[in-house]
Structure formats: structure tokens, C-alpha cells
Amino acid sequence: WLVDERKCKYATCASYINMGVTIVDYLAATGDVDWDDAVAVNPLFQLINLRNQAEKMARRQRLFEKADPNFITWPEAQQTRLNCIAKYKNDREVTHIREIVLLCLLTSQPPDRAGVIRRLRLGKTLVEDPKKIGKWYIDLRDTDFRHKTTNVYGPAITPCSAVSNKWISEYKNASAFDFDTHERGYLFPTSSDDRCHSPSSWTKFVKAVFGKYTPNGKAPSAKILRASFITFLR
């Protein structure tokens, strides 16, 4: 009924059945249910078996699902960054530097959680090595910033790639971007003020930048890029 009438995926069916397993298991543990001796097979075992079948069908179903229409391969992501750099070198438009930095952070190193890049702040979570000018780190040691990555894996400091270092330094020193006069210092502020992008506006921003430079015109989100990188590793 769930599959044929309600058009649910098998993964959804498995979730519903798992709820039943939890309820029946609890009732059995508390002694609120007594199986009839006439029952040849324990109903709990039947539910668990049914859940296992649904999960098996869900894995098979995922093999035939269509990929996101904006999915790009990791090599295509690299070409996107190169296209943006070539555009900047051709017309020397300073606003392209911000786009290059974004593309570098998402394609020249394993892409971090979207929230980390979205909320990067110069001198706070994006810091320059005082002993080696031009070398940058993503610093998540301060737990007050409450990044999901920090909450899950603990405080960390991650070096940026050599490609990112070059363009972050150029971005910081560009006269068009006066970070010193802004209290918050977000690396990618909204166009209207010096605030950080909301999750939805960040997705639009990332997709807009990629849409301009991908070799096939696709516009992936930051989440899709993480999937692209994982697929590439596999």
C-alpha cells in the first residue's frame, strides 16, 4: 500500500516499519504483551525481517535513482575554478577575486561543511600565520562559534591549500574590499550589509557563481560538491 498507493520509497517504508519494531520491542520488554502460543513466529522477528527486506529494496532502489541535474564531477569542479581565474586575468575585474576565493575553498581542497565556509571571518576563523605571511588556516578552535564540525569532531585548525592561500591574500589586500573597516569581517558578506549569508542565500550565491563558470552550465550547491568529492575518492 505504501509503495503502490502512497508512492513511498522503500527507505520510507523501512523507517515506518522500524517505528513498529521499536514499539513492539518496548511492549515485549515491559511485559505489556503476551504472544499467543499459537503464533508460530514471534511478531517482533517478523517485523525485523520485514524491515530488513525494505532496507535491502531501498539500497537497490537508490542505484537507479536519477542524479541531481546540477551534479558535476570533481574534474569539472577544477575546470570551473580555472575558468574563473582565466576570466579575471582577461578583464582584471576585481569582483572576480571573491568568486575565485569561493571556488578555491570549495574545489582546491576537500570541501568543508557549507556552514564553515559561509561563516568564515578574517582574523577569527580564517587566520594568517604570523610567522609565514600568505599562509592561511581555517581555525575552529574557539567553540564559541558553534560550528557543527567543532561540535561533532572537536576543535581543529586546518591549513588552506596553496592555491587558496594565494587568492585569499590577494582578496584581503584588494582595495575594493576594505575588511578592516567592518566589525564582523565576514569573508563572504551579503551585498546589502556586512552580515553573513543565511543558509538559503548562501546556496543561491554558490550556485550563481558556479553557474557562471562550469563547463556545462550546471549550478551545483555546496552540498553537491561534497558528494562530488566523495564520489571522486571512491
Disulfide bonds with the S-S distance in Angstrom:
none
